[in-house]
Amino acid sequence: MMADAPVIHGERKRENKEEREGFHRCERSQGNFYRVIPQPEGVKRDAVKPELGDGLLKIHVPVSEVTKQTHEVQVEEAVAAK
């Protein structure tokens, strides 16, 4: 496991029941899960902010300006062959 990487863990439970004339069916499943979220270099660990809403987990991970690097690539126009 990575040092200082956030870990999300929980348990999933699901039950599905169906009843009709002549039969009854019930399916159940459950299990544990966990996820380790790797962090890029330069993360401001004190400013990481998780948000949970409508069944969706969002994790805002701000990165320091020093580590934000861009790489320029020159694109040359291709000459069509005759």
Sequence and secondary structure as in RCSB ss.txt:
>XXXX:A:sequence
MMADAPVIHGERKRENKEEREGFHRCERSQGNFYRVIPQPEGVKRDAVKPELGDGLLKIHVPVSEVTKQTHEVQV
EEAVAAK
>XXXX:A:secstr
  TT  EEEEEEEEEEEEEETTEEEEEEEEEEEEEE    TTB GGG EEEEETTEEEEE  B GGG        
       
